[in-house]
Amino acid sequence: MEQRKHWWNGKWGRSARKDVYLRVSGDQWYVEQRAGGAEGVSHFFEYSSEEDALNTVRMLLAAPGDWRELSVRPPAR
């Protein structure tokens, strides 16, 4: 699975931090909504098109917060 994008709500601390990830594997697109940092709770959404996945990302990023896109490292070769 390849991670394409990552957004963060700009808040520190387990109770305040939220992340949204966009990933792809073959023809399937995945959105992960995580609350609470690395040890937090995640909800997953699966789509057959990038457009549908991005619609969910846009909806999730409409939540309050200073959302910013974080860099994604290119895959190792």
Secondary structure, DSSP 8 states (H G I E B T S, - for coil): -EEEEEEE-S--STTT-EEEEEEEETTEEEEEEEESGGGSEEEEEEESSHHHHHHHHHHHHTSSS--EEE-------
